[in-house]
Amino acid sequence: MWHSRENSKLSYQDFVAMTTKKVRGEPASTLAPDASRAFALILILAGATLLPFAAFGQKQSRTTTEDLPPGAMQAKATTACLECHEARIILQQRLSKAAWTKEVDKMVKWGALLDGADRDPLIDYLSTNFNPDQPPYAPPRSSSQKSATSRKPK
């Protein structure tokens, strides 16, 4: 139950004296050791709880232009597409020219930076390099995947 200041039997000065242990004549350096320990524990727990989330605030590095196939529009594709997506998102697509046209127009509506003069050449670049006739995307294997597949059971 909340008490108003008028109903409180403990004055501010008494509270301060009690918390600083001046009532017993102890020096200020021994102020509420239990409170200090509790505060330190709270800080440690808060840090341990929030530490795993610290990496989420860091911007992940984007895959560079070397991953996209060379061509006249490689730099434009990097500027327009890799601003929001990893190269892997594009590399795994296998779309027709009509589907790439819809996709590019949708992304421009959502804020992709693309000059009108670059629209058709970008669609040509994407539909040439990432069409349904291309072989499926084979993602690069990490070293842990390589070592796991090289160890065969006996």
Secondary structure as GFF3:
##gff-version 3
##sequence-region A 1 154
A	DSSP	alpha_helix	12	19	.	.	.	ID=ss1
A	DSSP	three_ten_helix	28	30	.	.	.	ID=ss2
A	DSSP	alpha_helix	33	50	.	.	.	ID=ss3
A	DSSP	three_ten_helix	51	57	.	.	.	ID=ss4
A	DSSP	three_ten_helix	65	67	.	.	.	ID=ss5
A	DSSP	alpha_helix	74	81	.	.	.	ID=ss6
A	DSSP	alpha_helix	87	91	.	.	.	ID=ss7
A	DSSP	alpha_helix	97	109	.	.	.	ID=ss8
A	DSSP	alpha_helix	116	129	.	.	.	ID=ss9
A	DSSP	alpha_helix	143	150	.	.	.	ID=ss10
###
